[in-house]
Amino acid sequence: MAFDSWRSLYDHYDANIPETTITLLTQTGARVAGPIDCAAASPLHACSERAQMRSKEQGVSAGGVITAREAAMLQEAYRALQGGDAASALASVRRVLAAAPRAAPALHLEALCARRLGDAPGAERAFRAALSETPHDVEILSNYSAFLRQQGRSREAVAQLELACSLQPGRAESWVSLALARADLGEVAAARAAAEKATRTAPQSARAWRALGAVHKQAGDLTAAEEALQRAVAVAPNDGEAFLALGVVRRLSGEPGQALQHFARARSLGLDTAQLLDAEAGALLDLGDLDGAIARARALTSAAPAYVPGHVMLAQMLWQQGAEKNDSFAAFRAAVAAQPHNRALRAALASELVQGGRPAEALEHLEALRREGDDPNLVLTQADALRLVGQNDEATRLLAECLPRMQQAPHFRTAYARQLIRSGEPDAAAEHALLATELDPIDQEAWAVLSVAWRLLDDPREHWLCDYERLVTRGEIEPPSGYASLQAFLDRLIETLTALHAAKREPVNQSLRHGSQTTGTLFGRSDPVIAEAAAAIAKTRDALISALPRDDKHPFLRRNTGRARYVGSWSVRLWSSGRHISHFHPEGWLSSAFYVQLPASVTRVDSAEGRIEFGVPPDDVGVHLPARRTVDPQAGTLVLFPSYMWHGTTAFHDETTPRMTIAFDAQPAD
């Protein structure tokens, strides 16, 4: 799996909402209004006059009308929420609800407070109650959809946003949000259509063009992304956010120097945000300036101590630089201690501690966090930590206890299925994993877990799903023109890639052990040798998948169009004793390994070293199964397989030559 946690792929378009006004209609008919900075949280439009008229038409009782004093209390509560004091805001809102239990504005604000406090069930109840009073309130629909996306329920979010778009088709913000929700689901064509609708609805909206750029970027079409962002810059030449987004695309295109120029332009326009510092640190990292990147990350955590990705980035950079686990988390711990009410920051630390091999410490934070509020991600992290400290039964009990209120989140069901396999219950695991695939048919983890459950049950559907002999394909690339042989091209490629492997160790949250991984998007770089490799690999890739059949009932084959598009690409360089632990690729449909350089210990005819093995679940699944298929690597050869297929490599031992590969994830091309 390739995830570069500091690539600045933050896509924070949803937060860039202009200042608006909260307007409440009181019992006396007086209008109470005040400005709201909606960038701090999703916008609250509480019972505008139009919304109030809708409420009357829908038969809402007087229990939904508030007094001028109560309106002022809601205004004060919203200011408190923006200021970070969600607890006092919620207390004020509930005093209003005691007098007006059906007031949609108060229910709406209660939902936002609960969401900020991490109380997902409470937020869900309040959003639903608000919508039961004013089911056609576009602002509530939009905020509820944002909550659903946060919970990993983007398909439900799409339904809410489609309703919002039908109610107010001229509201570009709803189309923007629909585009991003569709993008969550990998529905590229639908996401692009929604973003394009936003640009047609509001052609002078830089936010709409930035959203279209984000969709193109996620689709891997960096050229189209840059074109959309250039339009954003054209309609809003003083929009620092547009230059920031343009710089992010240039970075992903392999031009970190140009990216820094765009970031400097954004800063000159007055933009001074955590996201900008984040992006600058990432560009410096790509330029090989790890010390400079760490310095910028430290500046980020100092200037914006509440910005969670900054602390995660710094900890992971320190780890990759060679710091010991304890040292890499020291600054993170200090930030959490200094911000005791920042739940998101503390939750991120707990997650990093679990991944960094300190589950006991993580449990202390998780138990405290869950006493204050709950959500699926906290529960899943706590279950992982419990398992790692040897409390597997307690982890199973925790997930079972939380399932009734979190069962609509597909990733929660998948995690529960994985835990049931560890507990020796493959029947129940298969049931829950299958339900997860119904909730999200392109969830690669759900299919990966289901393959293990079916295998343990000796269910023939495992062979139908994985079909290792047919779905694992391989082919040799053709050398690009101008090279005397394939080996001549590989020699040039080895030289180019070696210069990009500056890290001293593997990323903390990746599958490789004893090696390094390139940052950013490899095939986005403008280097001619890398561009030649991308083109040669794409030609072989499309030839291989075109030879596969179409099967409308199969989760992999039904999406096969005979063409694919890159959505992520990177290079891995393993040293002696290096290997990949078994894993799958959550961001892909199709995944790969292209062999660039192989040591002699791997290429020997009688060698079992450095092989790629398919069908072996990782150790943390708790079952030990032999490989279903093993493929011997050959330099210049591309191996393709479904992204949900478990795969890893055997270790090799050679002190003279590393094992270097290129890998990518791809989605079906339209």
C-alpha positions as CSV (number, residue, x, y, z in Angstrom):
1,M,0.0,0.0,0.0
2,A,1.3,3.4,-0.9
3,F,0.2,6.3,1.3
4,D,2.4,9.3,1.6
5,S,0.9,10.9,4.7
6,W,2.4,14.3,4.0
7,R,1.6,14.7,0.4
8,S,-0.8,17.6,1.1
9,L,-3.7,15.8,-0.4
10,Y,-5.9,17.5,2.2
11,D,-8.7,18.5,-0.3
12,H,-10.0,21.0,2.2
13,Y,-12.4,22.6,-0.2
14,D,-15.4,21.9,2.0
15,A,-14.0,24.3,4.7
16,N,-13.7,27.3,2.4
17,I,-17.2,28.7,2.8
18,P,-17.5,32.5,2.8
19,E,-18.9,34.3,5.8
20,T,-22.6,34.2,6.0
21,T,-25.4,35.2,8.4
22,I,-27.3,33.3,11.0
23,T,-30.9,34.5,10.9
24,L,-33.5,33.3,13.4
25,L,-37.2,34.1,13.4
26,T,-38.5,34.5,16.9
27,Q,-42.0,34.2,18.4
28,T,-42.5,38.0,18.1
29,G,-41.4,38.1,14.5
30,A,-38.2,39.9,15.2
31,R,-35.3,38.9,13.1
32,V,-32.0,38.3,14.9
33,A,-28.9,38.2,12.8
34,G,-25.2,38.1,13.1
35,P,-22.1,37.2,11.2
36,I,-20.6,33.7,11.3
37,D,-17.2,32.6,10.2
38,C,-18.2,29.4,8.5
39,A,-14.6,28.2,7.9
40,A,-14.3,27.0,11.5
41,A,-17.2,24.5,11.1
42,S,-19.9,23.8,8.6
43,P,-22.3,26.7,8.2
44,L,-25.3,27.1,10.4
45,H,-28.3,28.8,8.7
46,A,-30.9,28.7,11.4
47,C,-34.5,29.1,10.3
48,S,-34.3,31.8,7.8
49,E,-37.6,33.4,6.9
50,R,-37.9,31.1,3.9
51,A,-37.1,28.0,6.0
52,Q,-39.7,29.2,8.6
53,M,-42.4,29.5,5.9
54,R,-41.5,25.9,4.7
55,S,-41.9,24.7,8.3
56,K,-45.4,26.2,8.6
57,E,-46.3,24.6,5.2
58,Q,-45.2,21.3,6.6
59,G,-47.3,21.6,9.7
60,V,-44.5,22.2,12.3
61,S,-46.0,23.2,15.7
62,A,-45.0,26.1,17.9
63,G,-42.5,23.9,19.5
64,G,-40.2,24.8,16.6
65,V,-40.4,28.6,17.1
66,I,-37.9,30.3,19.5
67,T,-37.9,33.5,21.5
68,A,-35.5,36.4,20.9
69,R,-33.6,35.4,24.1
70,E,-33.3,31.8,22.9
71,A,-32.1,33.1,19.5
72,A,-29.4,35.0,21.2
73,M,-28.4,31.9,23.2
74,L,-28.0,30.0,19.9
75,Q,-25.9,32.8,18.5
76,E,-23.7,32.7,21.6
77,A,-23.5,28.9,21.4
78,Y,-22.4,29.0,17.8
79,R,-19.6,31.5,18.7
80,A,-18.5,29.2,21.5
81,L,-18.5,26.2,19.0
82,Q,-16.3,28.2,16.7
83,G,-14.0,29.1,19.5
84,G,-13.4,25.5,20.3
85,D,-15.7,25.2,23.3
86,A,-18.2,22.7,22.0
87,A,-19.2,21.5,25.5
88,S,-20.5,24.8,26.7
89,A,-22.1,25.4,23.3
90,L,-24.0,22.2,23.6
91,A,-25.1,23.0,27.1
92,S,-26.6,26.3,25.8
93,V,-28.3,24.6,22.9
94,R,-29.9,22.1,25.2
95,R,-31.3,24.8,27.3
96,V,-33.0,26.2,24.2
97,L,-34.3,22.7,23.3
98,A,-35.8,22.3,26.8
99,A,-38.2,25.1,25.9
100,A,-38.5,24.5,22.2
101,P,-37.8,20.8,21.6
102,R,-38.7,20.9,17.9
103,A,-36.7,24.0,17.0
104,A,-34.8,22.9,13.9
105,P,-32.0,25.5,14.3
106,A,-31.3,24.3,17.8
107,L,-31.4,20.7,16.7
108,H,-29.1,21.5,13.8
109,L,-26.6,23.2,16.2
110,E,-26.9,20.3,18.6
111,A,-25.8,18.0,15.8
112,L,-22.8,20.2,15.0
113,C,-21.8,20.3,18.7
114,A,-22.1,16.6,19.1
115,R,-20.1,16.0,15.9
116,R,-17.3,18.3,17.2
117,L,-17.3,16.4,20.5
118,G,-17.0,13.1,18.7
119,D,-20.4,11.9,19.7
120,A,-21.4,10.3,16.4
121,P,-24.7,8.7,17.7
122,G,-25.7,12.0,19.3
123,A,-25.0,13.9,16.1
124,E,-26.9,11.4,14.1
125,R,-30.0,11.7,16.3
126,A,-29.9,15.5,16.2
127,F,-29.4,15.7,12.5
128,R,-32.3,13.3,11.9
129,A,-34.5,15.3,14.3
130,A,-33.7,18.5,12.6
131,L,-34.5,17.1,9.2
132,S,-37.8,15.6,10.5
133,E,-38.8,19.2,11.3
134,T,-37.5,20.8,8.1
135,P,-36.8,17.9,5.6
136,H,-36.0,20.3,2.8
137,D,-33.6,22.6,4.6
138,V,-30.6,22.5,2.2
139,E,-28.2,23.7,4.9
140,I,-29.1,20.9,7.2
141,L,-28.9,18.4,4.4
142,S,-25.4,19.7,3.5
143,N,-24.1,19.5,7.0
144,Y,-25.6,16.0,7.6
145,S,-23.9,14.9,4.4
146,A,-20.6,16.2,5.7
147,F,-21.1,14.2,8.9
148,L,-21.9,11.1,6.9
149,R,-18.7,11.5,4.8
150,Q,-16.7,11.9,8.0
151,Q,-18.2,8.6,9.2
152,G,-17.2,6.8,6.0
153,R,-20.8,6.7,4.8
154,S,-20.3,8.6,1.6
155,R,-23.0,6.7,-0.3
156,E,-25.6,8.0,2.2
157,A,-24.1,11.4,1.9
158,V,-24.7,11.3,-1.8
159,A,-28.4,10.7,-1.3
160,Q,-28.7,13.7,0.9
161,L,-26.7,15.9,-1.5
162,E,-28.8,14.8,-4.5
163,L,-31.9,15.9,-2.6
164,A,-30.2,19.3,-1.8
165,C,-29.2,19.7,-5.4
166,S,-32.8,19.0,-6.6
167,L,-34.2,21.5,-4.1
168,Q,-31.9,24.3,-5.1
169,P,-30.2,23.4,-8.4
170,G,-28.7,26.8,-8.6
171,R,-26.7,26.4,-5.4
172,A,-23.2,25.7,-6.5
173,E,-22.0,24.7,-3.0
174,S,-24.3,21.6,-3.1
175,W,-22.9,20.5,-6.4
176,V,-19.3,20.9,-5.1
177,S,-20.1,18.8,-2.1
178,L,-21.8,16.2,-4.2
179,A,-18.7,16.0,-6.5
180,L,-16.4,15.4,-3.5
181,A,-18.8,12.7,-2.0
182,R,-18.9,11.0,-5.4
183,A,-15.2,11.1,-5.5
184,D,-15.0,9.4,-2.1
185,L,-16.8,6.5,-3.7
186,G,-14.5,6.4,-6.7
187,E,-17.3,7.4,-9.0
188,V,-15.1,9.5,-11.2
189,A,-17.5,10.3,-14.0
190,A,-20.3,11.2,-11.7
191,A,-18.0,13.3,-9.5
192,R,-16.7,15.1,-12.6
193,A,-20.2,15.8,-13.8
194,A,-21.2,17.3,-10.5
195,A,-18.1,19.5,-10.3
196,E,-18.7,20.6,-13.9
197,K,-22.3,21.5,-13.0
198,A,-20.9,23.6,-10.2
199,T,-18.6,25.5,-12.6
200,R,-21.5,26.1,-15.0
201,T,-23.8,27.2,-12.2
202,A,-21.2,29.6,-10.8
203,P,-18.5,30.1,-13.5
204,Q,-16.9,32.9,-11.5
205,S,-16.6,30.7,-8.4
206,A,-13.0,29.8,-7.7
207,R,-14.2,27.3,-5.2
208,A,-16.1,25.4,-7.9
209,W,-13.1,25.4,-10.2
210,R,-10.9,24.2,-7.3
211,A,-13.4,21.4,-6.6
212,L,-13.2,20.3,-10.3
213,G,-9.4,20.4,-10.0
214,A,-9.6,18.1,-6.9
215,V,-11.8,15.6,-8.8
216,H,-9.4,15.5,-11.7
217,K,-6.5,15.2,-9.3
218,Q,-8.1,12.2,-7.6
219,A,-8.7,10.7,-11.0
220,G,-5.0,10.9,-11.7
221,D,-5.5,13.5,-14.5
222,L,-3.1,16.1,-13.3
223,T,-3.2,17.9,-16.6
224,A,-6.9,18.5,-16.4
225,A,-6.5,19.3,-12.7
226,E,-4.0,22.0,-13.5
227,E,-6.3,23.4,-16.2
228,A,-9.2,23.7,-13.8
229,L,-7.0,25.4,-11.2
230,Q,-5.7,27.8,-13.8
231,R,-9.3,28.8,-14.3
232,A,-9.6,29.3,-10.6
233,V,-6.6,31.6,-10.6
234,A,-8.1,33.4,-13.7
235,V,-11.4,34.2,-12.0
236,A,-9.8,35.0,-8.7
237,P,-6.2,36.2,-9.2
238,N,-5.9,37.1,-5.6
239,D,-7.2,33.8,-4.3
240,G,-4.3,32.3,-2.3
241,E,-6.2,29.0,-1.9
242,A,-6.2,28.6,-5.7
243,F,-2.4,29.1,-5.9
244,L,-2.0,26.6,-3.0
245,A,-4.0,24.0,-4.8
246,L,-2.1,24.7,-8.0
247,G,1.1,24.2,-6.2
248,V,-0.1,20.8,-4.8
249,V,-0.8,19.6,-8.3
250,R,2.6,20.8,-9.5
251,R,4.2,18.9,-6.7
252,L,2.3,15.7,-7.6
253,S,3.5,16.3,-11.2
254,G,7.0,15.9,-10.0
255,E,7.9,19.6,-9.9
256,P,8.4,20.5,-6.2
257,G,10.4,23.5,-7.2
258,Q,7.6,25.0,-9.2
259,A,5.2,24.0,-6.4
260,L,7.2,26.1,-3.9
261,Q,6.9,29.1,-6.3
262,H,3.1,28.8,-6.3
263,F,3.1,28.4,-2.5
264,A,5.2,31.6,-2.3
265,R,2.6,33.4,-4.5
266,A,-0.1,32.2,-2.2
267,R,1.8,33.5,0.8
268,S,2.3,36.9,-0.9
269,L,-1.4,37.2,-1.3
270,G,-1.9,36.9,2.4
271,L,-2.5,33.2,2.8
272,D,-0.9,32.0,6.0
273,T,-2.6,28.7,6.8
274,A,-1.5,25.4,8.3
275,Q,-2.3,23.8,4.9
276,L,0.2,26.1,3.2
277,L,3.0,25.2,5.7
278,D,2.0,21.5,5.3
279,A,2.4,21.8,1.5
280,E,5.7,23.6,1.7
281,A,7.1,20.9,4.0
282,G,6.0,18.2,1.5
283,A,7.7,20.0,-1.4
284,L,10.9,20.3,0.5
285,L,10.8,16.6,1.3
286,D,10.4,15.9,-2.4
287,L,13.5,18.0,-3.1
288,G,15.4,15.7,-0.8
289,D,15.7,18.4,1.9
290,L,14.5,16.3,4.8
291,D,16.1,18.6,7.4
292,G,14.3,21.6,5.8
293,A,11.1,19.7,5.6
294,I,11.3,18.8,9.3
295,A,12.1,22.4,10.2
296,R,9.0,23.5,8.3
297,A,6.9,20.8,10.0
298,R,8.1,22.1,13.4
299,A,7.2,25.6,12.3
300,L,3.8,24.3,11.3
301,T,3.1,22.6,14.7
302,S,4.3,25.7,16.5
303,A,2.2,28.1,14.4
304,A,-0.9,25.9,14.3
305,P,-0.7,23.6,17.3
306,A,-4.4,22.5,16.8
307,Y,-3.7,21.4,13.2
308,V,-3.6,17.6,13.4
309,P,-2.0,16.6,10.1
310,G,1.1,18.7,11.1
311,H,1.8,16.6,14.2
312,V,1.3,13.4,12.2
313,M,3.6,14.6,9.5
314,L,6.3,15.6,11.9
315,A,6.2,12.3,13.8
316,Q,6.4,10.3,10.6
317,M,9.2,12.5,9.2
318,L,11.2,12.0,12.3
319,W,10.7,8.3,12.2
320,Q,11.8,8.1,8.5
321,Q,14.8,10.3,9.3
322,G,15.9,7.6,11.7
323,A,14.7,8.8,15.1
324,E,13.7,6.1,17.6
325,K,10.0,5.6,18.1
326,N,9.9,7.4,21.5
327,D,11.7,10.4,20.2
328,S,9.5,10.7,17.1
329,F,6.4,10.9,19.3
330,A,7.9,13.3,21.9
331,A,6.6,16.5,20.3
332,F,3.3,14.9,19.6
333,R,2.8,14.0,23.2
334,A,3.7,17.5,24.3
335,A,1.1,19.0,21.9
336,V,-1.6,16.7,23.3
337,A,-0.7,17.6,26.9
338,A,-0.9,21.3,26.0
339,Q,-4.3,20.9,24.4
340,P,-6.3,18.6,26.6
341,H,-9.6,19.5,24.9
342,N,-8.4,18.8,21.3
343,R,-9.9,15.4,20.8
344,A,-8.9,15.1,17.2
345,L,-5.3,15.6,18.1
346,R,-5.4,13.1,20.9
347,A,-7.1,10.5,18.7
348,A,-4.4,11.0,16.0
349,L,-1.7,10.5,18.6
350,A,-3.4,7.3,19.7
351,S,-3.6,6.0,16.1
352,E,0.1,6.8,15.5
353,L,1.1,5.1,18.8
354,V,-0.8,1.9,17.7
355,Q,0.9,1.9,14.3
356,G,4.3,2.7,16.0
357,G,4.2,-0.3,18.3
358,R,3.0,1.4,21.5
359,P,-0.5,0.1,22.0
360,A,-0.5,0.2,25.8
361,E,0.1,3.9,25.8
362,A,-2.5,4.4,23.1
363,L,-5.1,2.7,25.2
364,E,-4.8,5.3,27.9
365,H,-5.7,8.0,25.4
366,L,-8.4,6.0,23.8
367,E,-10.2,5.1,27.0
368,A,-10.3,8.8,28.0
369,L,-11.5,9.9,24.6
370,R,-14.3,7.4,24.5
371,R,-15.5,8.5,27.9
372,E,-16.2,11.9,26.4
373,G,-17.7,10.8,23.1
374,D,-17.7,8.0,20.6
375,D,-17.2,7.3,16.9
376,P,-16.3,4.2,14.8
377,N,-12.7,5.2,14.3
378,L,-12.0,5.5,18.0
379,V,-13.6,2.1,18.6
380,L,-11.6,0.5,15.8
381,T,-8.3,2.0,17.1
382,Q,-9.0,0.8,20.6
383,A,-9.8,-2.7,19.3
384,D,-6.5,-2.8,17.5
385,A,-4.7,-1.7,20.6
386,L,-6.4,-4.3,22.7
387,R,-5.4,-7.0,20.3
388,L,-1.8,-5.9,20.2
389,V,-1.5,-6.0,24.0
390,G,-2.9,-9.6,24.0
391,Q,-6.5,-8.8,24.9
392,N,-8.1,-10.3,21.8
393,D,-11.4,-11.4,23.5
394,E,-11.8,-7.9,24.9
395,A,-11.3,-6.5,21.4
396,T,-14.0,-8.8,20.0
397,R,-16.4,-7.9,22.9
398,L,-15.9,-4.2,22.3
399,L,-16.7,-4.4,18.6
400,A,-19.7,-6.6,19.2
401,E,-21.0,-4.1,21.8
402,C,-20.6,-1.1,19.4
403,L,-21.9,-2.9,16.2
404,P,-25.7,-2.0,16.7
405,R,-25.0,1.7,16.5
406,M,-22.2,1.6,13.9
407,Q,-23.4,-1.1,11.6
408,Q,-24.1,1.2,8.7
409,A,-20.4,2.1,8.5
410,P,-18.9,-0.4,6.1
411,H,-15.3,-0.1,7.4
412,F,-16.7,-0.9,10.9
413,R,-18.4,-4.1,9.7
414,T,-15.2,-5.1,7.8
415,A,-13.0,-4.5,10.9
416,Y,-15.5,-6.6,13.0
417,A,-15.3,-9.4,10.4
418,R,-11.5,-9.3,10.6
419,Q,-11.7,-9.6,14.4
420,L,-14.1,-12.5,14.1
421,I,-11.6,-14.4,12.0
422,R,-9.0,-13.8,14.8
423,S,-11.5,-15.2,17.2
424,G,-12.1,-18.4,15.2
425,E,-15.6,-17.5,13.9
426,P,-15.2,-17.5,10.1
427,D,-19.0,-18.1,9.5
428,A,-19.9,-14.8,11.3
429,A,-16.9,-13.1,9.7
430,A,-18.1,-14.0,6.2
431,E,-21.6,-12.7,7.0
432,H,-20.4,-9.3,8.2
433,A,-17.8,-8.9,5.4
434,L,-20.4,-9.8,2.8
435,L,-22.7,-7.1,4.3
436,A,-19.8,-4.6,4.1
437,T,-19.4,-5.3,0.4
438,E,-23.1,-4.6,-0.1
439,L,-22.8,-1.3,1.7
440,D,-19.7,-0.4,-0.3
441,P,-19.1,-2.7,-3.4
442,I,-15.7,-1.2,-4.1
443,D,-14.3,-1.5,-0.6
444,Q,-11.2,-3.5,-1.2
445,E,-10.6,-4.4,2.4
446,A,-14.1,-5.9,2.7
447,W,-13.3,-8.2,-0.3
448,A,-9.9,-9.0,1.1
449,V,-11.3,-10.1,4.5
450,L,-14.1,-12.0,2.8
451,S,-11.6,-14.0,0.8
452,V,-10.0,-15.2,4.1
453,A,-13.3,-16.1,5.7
454,W,-14.4,-18.0,2.6
455,R,-11.1,-19.9,2.5
456,L,-11.4,-20.9,6.1
457,L,-14.9,-22.2,5.4
458,D,-13.6,-24.1,2.2
459,D,-16.2,-22.0,0.4
460,P,-15.8,-22.3,-3.4
461,R,-16.6,-18.6,-3.7
462,E,-13.0,-17.9,-2.6
463,H,-11.7,-19.4,-5.8
464,W,-14.4,-17.4,-7.8
465,L,-13.3,-14.2,-6.1
466,C,-9.6,-14.6,-6.3
467,D,-9.0,-17.1,-9.2
468,Y,-5.2,-16.6,-8.7
469,E,-4.2,-18.4,-11.9
470,R,-6.4,-16.1,-14.1
471,L,-6.5,-12.8,-12.2
472,V,-2.7,-12.6,-11.4
473,T,-1.2,-11.8,-14.8
474,R,2.3,-10.9,-16.0
475,G,4.0,-9.5,-19.0
476,E,7.4,-8.0,-20.1
477,I,7.4,-4.4,-21.1
478,E,8.9,-3.2,-24.4
479,P,11.9,-1.0,-24.2
480,P,11.1,2.6,-25.1
481,S,12.5,3.8,-28.5
482,G,16.1,5.0,-28.4
483,Y,17.3,2.1,-26.1
484,A,19.3,-0.8,-27.5
485,S,17.7,-3.3,-25.2
486,L,15.4,-3.6,-22.2
487,Q,18.3,-3.9,-19.9
488,A,19.8,-0.6,-21.2
489,F,16.5,1.1,-20.3
490,L,16.4,-0.6,-16.9
491,D,20.0,0.6,-16.2
492,R,18.9,4.2,-16.9
493,L,15.8,3.7,-14.8
494,I,17.8,2.3,-11.9
495,E,20.0,5.4,-11.9
496,T,17.0,7.7,-12.0
497,L,15.1,6.0,-9.2
498,T,18.1,5.5,-6.9
499,A,18.5,9.3,-6.7
500,L,14.9,9.6,-5.4
501,H,15.4,7.1,-2.5
502,A,16.7,9.5,0.2
503,A,14.9,8.1,3.2
504,K,16.9,6.1,5.8
505,R,14.1,3.7,6.6
506,E,10.6,2.7,5.6
507,P,7.5,4.8,6.3
508,V,6.0,3.9,9.7
509,N,2.6,2.8,8.3
510,Q,3.6,0.9,5.1
511,S,4.0,-2.8,4.2
512,L,7.8,-2.7,3.4
513,R,10.4,-3.7,6.0
514,H,14.1,-2.7,5.7
515,G,13.8,-0.3,2.8
516,S,12.7,3.1,1.5
517,Q,9.8,4.4,-0.5
518,T,9.6,7.5,-2.8
519,T,7.3,10.3,-1.9
520,G,4.7,12.0,-4.0
521,T,3.3,10.5,-7.2
522,L,6.1,8.9,-9.1
523,F,4.4,8.9,-12.5
524,G,3.5,12.6,-12.1
525,R,7.2,13.6,-12.3
526,S,8.4,15.4,-15.4
527,D,11.6,13.3,-15.6
528,P,11.8,11.9,-19.1
529,V,13.0,8.5,-18.0
530,I,10.1,8.1,-15.5
531,A,7.7,9.3,-18.2
532,E,9.1,6.6,-20.5
533,A,8.6,4.0,-17.8
534,A,5.0,5.1,-17.1
535,A,4.1,4.9,-20.8
536,A,5.8,1.5,-21.3
537,I,4.1,0.0,-18.2
538,A,0.7,1.4,-19.2
539,K,0.9,-0.2,-22.6
540,T,1.6,-3.6,-21.1
541,R,-0.9,-3.0,-18.4
542,D,-3.8,-2.3,-20.8
543,A,-2.8,-5.3,-23.0
544,L,-3.0,-7.6,-20.0
545,I,-6.3,-6.4,-18.6
546,S,-7.9,-6.3,-22.1
547,A,-7.3,-10.1,-22.3
548,L,-9.3,-10.6,-19.1
549,P,-13.0,-11.5,-19.5
550,R,-16.0,-9.3,-18.5
551,D,-18.2,-10.7,-15.7
552,D,-21.0,-8.5,-14.4
553,K,-21.3,-10.5,-11.2
554,H,-17.6,-10.4,-10.3
555,P,-16.3,-7.4,-8.1
556,F,-13.1,-7.1,-10.2
557,L,-14.0,-8.2,-13.7
558,R,-17.3,-6.3,-13.8
559,R,-15.4,-3.0,-13.6
560,N,-12.9,-4.0,-16.3
561,T,-13.1,-1.6,-19.3
562,G,-9.9,-2.8,-20.9
563,R,-8.2,0.4,-19.9
564,A,-7.0,1.9,-16.6
565,R,-5.7,5.1,-15.2
566,Y,-3.1,5.6,-12.6
567,V,-4.3,6.8,-9.2
568,G,-1.0,6.3,-7.3
569,S,2.6,5.3,-8.1
570,W,5.8,4.9,-6.2
571,S,9.1,3.1,-6.0
572,V,10.3,0.8,-3.3
573,R,14.0,-0.1,-2.6
574,L,14.6,-3.0,-0.3
575,W,17.9,-3.7,1.3
576,S,19.2,-7.1,2.4
577,S,16.6,-9.0,4.6
578,G,14.0,-6.6,3.2
579,R,10.5,-7.8,2.4
580,H,6.8,-6.7,2.2
581,I,4.5,-8.0,4.8
582,S,1.2,-9.3,3.4
583,H,-1.2,-6.5,2.5
584,F,-3.8,-5.2,0.0
585,H,-4.3,-1.8,-1.6
586,P,-7.4,0.1,-0.4
587,E,-7.1,2.9,-3.0
588,G,-7.0,0.7,-6.1
589,W,-9.0,-1.5,-8.3
590,L,-5.9,-2.9,-10.0
591,S,-2.4,-3.1,-8.3
592,S,1.0,-4.1,-9.5
593,A,4.7,-4.8,-9.2
594,F,7.2,-3.9,-11.9
595,Y,10.7,-5.3,-11.3
596,V,13.5,-2.8,-12.0
597,Q,16.5,-4.2,-10.2
598,L,17.0,-7.7,-8.6
599,P,19.9,-9.0,-6.6
600,A,21.6,-12.3,-7.6
601,S,20.1,-14.1,-4.6
602,V,16.7,-13.5,-6.0
603,T,17.4,-14.4,-9.7
604,R,19.1,-17.7,-9.0
605,V,17.1,-20.6,-10.6
606,D,16.9,-22.5,-7.3
607,S,16.1,-19.4,-5.2
608,A,12.9,-18.8,-3.2
609,E,14.0,-15.4,-2.0
610,G,12.3,-12.1,-3.0
611,R,9.2,-13.9,-4.5
612,I,5.8,-12.3,-4.4
613,E,3.2,-14.6,-2.7
614,F,-0.6,-14.3,-3.1
615,G,-3.3,-15.4,-0.8
616,V,-1.4,-15.3,2.5
617,P,-3.2,-13.2,5.1
618,P,-1.0,-11.0,7.3
619,D,0.0,-12.2,10.8
620,D,-2.4,-9.8,12.5
621,V,-5.4,-11.7,11.0
622,G,-4.5,-14.5,13.3
623,V,-4.5,-17.4,10.8
624,H,-1.6,-19.0,9.1
625,L,-2.3,-20.1,5.5
626,P,0.1,-21.1,2.7
627,A,0.4,-19.1,-0.5
628,R,-2.2,-19.8,-3.2
629,R,0.2,-18.7,-5.9
630,T,3.9,-17.6,-6.0
631,V,5.5,-15.6,-8.8
632,D,9.2,-15.4,-9.4
633,P,10.3,-11.8,-10.2
634,Q,12.1,-11.0,-13.4
635,A,13.6,-7.6,-14.3
636,G,11.5,-5.8,-16.8
637,T,8.4,-7.8,-16.0
638,L,5.1,-6.3,-14.8
639,V,2.8,-8.3,-12.5
640,L,-0.9,-7.3,-12.1
641,F,-3.6,-8.4,-9.7
642,P,-6.8,-7.2,-8.1
643,S,-6.2,-4.6,-5.3
644,Y,-8.1,-6.7,-2.8
645,M,-5.8,-9.7,-3.2
646,W,-3.5,-10.3,-0.2
647,H,0.1,-10.2,-1.3
648,G,3.6,-10.0,0.2
649,T,7.2,-11.0,-0.6
650,T,9.7,-13.3,0.9
651,A,12.9,-11.8,2.4
652,F,16.2,-11.9,0.4
653,H,19.8,-11.7,1.6
654,D,22.3,-9.8,-0.5
655,E,24.5,-7.1,0.8
656,T,25.6,-5.9,-2.7
657,T,22.4,-5.2,-4.7
658,P,19.0,-3.9,-3.5
659,R,15.7,-5.1,-4.8
660,M,14.0,-2.2,-6.6
661,T,10.4,-2.0,-7.9
662,I,7.8,0.4,-9.2
663,A,4.3,-0.1,-8.1
664,F,1.0,1.6,-8.9
665,D,-2.7,1.5,-8.1
666,A,-5.1,2.0,-11.0
667,Q,-8.8,2.5,-11.4
668,P,-10.8,1.6,-14.6
669,A,-10.6,4.3,-17.2
670,D,-13.9,5.6,-18.7
